[in-house]
Amino acid sequence: MNKLSSKYLVQMIEKDHIYSVLELAGHLPYAVMDVVSEAARFGYSFDNLMQDPNKVVIVKK
């Protein structure tokens, strides 16, 4: 994921309060697992990670 997309991802989580990984992926040109990987790199936790990838949500720090 490029720097601009990473910055936008953090903004969507922190400022816009979007926690659905599927919804975040819809705003970025990346797959759900790319969003999960990048969010994990920033230290976010997840719920439903081992169940349905389309229902993964980010849990705030």
N, C-alpha and C positions, 0 to 999 in steps of 0.2 A: 504494500500500500504506500502511495507517495505521501510526502509531508503535508500537502494541502488536504488530502483526503483524511489523513490522521487527525489534523487539526479540526476539520469539520466534524469528524466522528466525536471527538471530545466535546465540542461545542453542542452537538445535538444531545449528548447525554447530560452534560452539566447545565446548559442554559435552557434547552428546549424540553428537557426531561423525557426524552424518548428512550425507553429501556428495552423494547422489543428488538432483538437482533434482526429478525426478518424485516421489520420496518426500517431499521437503520440501513440494511443492505439495499433496500429499495431506493434509498436516497443517494447511494454511492454505487459506482460501477464495479462492485466486488460481490462475491458470493458470501453466503451466510457464514461459512467457516473462515473466510478471510476476515470478516468483521469480528468473529469470536477471537481469532488469533491476535488481531490488533488490540482489541479491548483488553485481552489478558495481558498483553505486553505493557499496558498502562496500569495494570493492577486491579482491574475490575473483576468481580466474582459473578458467577452465573447460577441461575436456577433452571431446572429441566434440561441440563446439558446432555445427560445420558439418555434422555427420552426422545422426544421429537425435535429435531433441529429447527423446525419452523416455529417452535413455541419457546425457544430459549429466550430468557430475559436477563438483563443485566441487573445485578444487585449492587446498589450504591455502596461505596467504601464505608 
